[in-house]
Amino acid sequence: MPLESSPENPQPLRVIAQEVKSWVERLGPVWVSGQIIELQRRQGPTQFLTLRDTLAEVSVRISTTAAVLDVAGPLSEGATVAAWVKPTVWTKSGQLTYQCQDIRPLGEGRLLAQIEQRKRMLQAEGLFDRALKKRLPFLPREIGLVTAKDSAAERDVVQHVTRRWPGAVIRIQYAQMQGVTSVQQVVEALERLDKSPEVDVVVVARGGGSLEDLLPFSDESLVRTVYAMRTPVVSAIGHESDTPILDLVADARASTPTDAARLVVPDVNEEGRGVAETRRRLRTALASRIDADRLALAALRARPVLGDPSGPVRVHRERLEELRARARRAVRFRIREEAAHVASSVARVRAMSPQATLERGYVILAAGDGTTVTRVADLNVGDDLLAHLADGTATLEVRDLQPTEENDA
């Protein structure tokens, strides 16, 4: 029932605000659809966004939490969502607001949210680790191609591969590239190519399409099959803006099927130019090395030792002869010095010998017992003496003794 009031008996504002809050909250939580026209993310638990009706010019401001937005997946302005909101009134300001307890993308947004959730799960398992990516071969023996029969993707890959490398061998496995059987057919084609030892790289090619058309290439079973393959895989799905999960798990990503040809085979013209440039540089290097060695050889030949190989021997021979002559002169000089020294020594020895004294007229007298007689006092008249002369000996008899005065004293 309406509240009674009058100018004399007005109702308190708090009562009215509380009544309005009660009336509004009788609606309870309700699911509504709308388009996000403004999304404000900020620090803190409370977040705000503005929803607008898809047909009428009606928009409301909604408050929610960061956890609700994180569970919803990637949301952006312009996305259509279903929100579980509860209308309420803030009694302090009387402002009508809507509290969102759950939000879910609709249409493509729902699909993108599912793909994003699957992508996070696979990334957490390490399927996108760059360290696990296999290197593509420089020149594969055979190139495996998984694509739709008679498709533009098949034509682009084959034409550009054969144009870049005419001798390339392409083994094609056809599969439905969209629809309910696409995942199974692509998986079977990949497994057949992976079992062939001649296939060195596999290209999965499709010429783009809508989000729904590319859903098979974000399928979990297909992604896990590519991850388990021993053969490197190149993803060539769609165009630059298309990013299915297959692009993340593949060993290489091509922006288009045409770009895939550039990744799997080299350009024969570029390689020919590279070989020609390498040969030119090799010739230049060899010519430079030969010129350097020729100059070094000329410098060696210009040296005197090579111009006259016997010259050093002759120089050393002359030096040896000079040393030998000096040695002979030194030896002769030393012999003369030693001979003169010996002669001088011999002369001194001879001058001091008893024989020299005898030759000067002196006589050495010896008694009968052989002792040398030097004093008159040691003799008696009639003694026999042996006189040693320069040329022999003589026996003498003492007849008279005449001592000198000095001896007498």
Secondary structure, DSSP 8 states (H G I E B T S, - for coil): ------SSS---HHHHHHHHHHHHHTT--EEEEEEEEEEE--SSSEEEEEEE-SSSS-EEEEEEEHHHHHHH----TT-EEEEEEEEEEETTTTEEEEEEEEEEE-THHHHHHHHHHHHHHHHHTTTT-GGG-----SS-SEEEEEE-TT-HHHHHHHHHHHHH-TT--EEEEE--SSSTTHHHHHHHHHHHHHH-TTEEEEEEEE----TTTTGGGG-HHHHHHHHH-SS-EEEEES-TT---HHHHHSSEE-SSHHHHHHHHS--HHHHHHHHHHHHHHHHHHHHHHHHHHHHHHHHHHTSHHHHSTTHHHHHHHHHHHHHHHHHHHHHHHHHHHHHHHHHHHHHHHHHHSHHHHHHTT--EEE-TTS-B---GGG--TT-EEEEEETTEEEEEE-------HHHH-
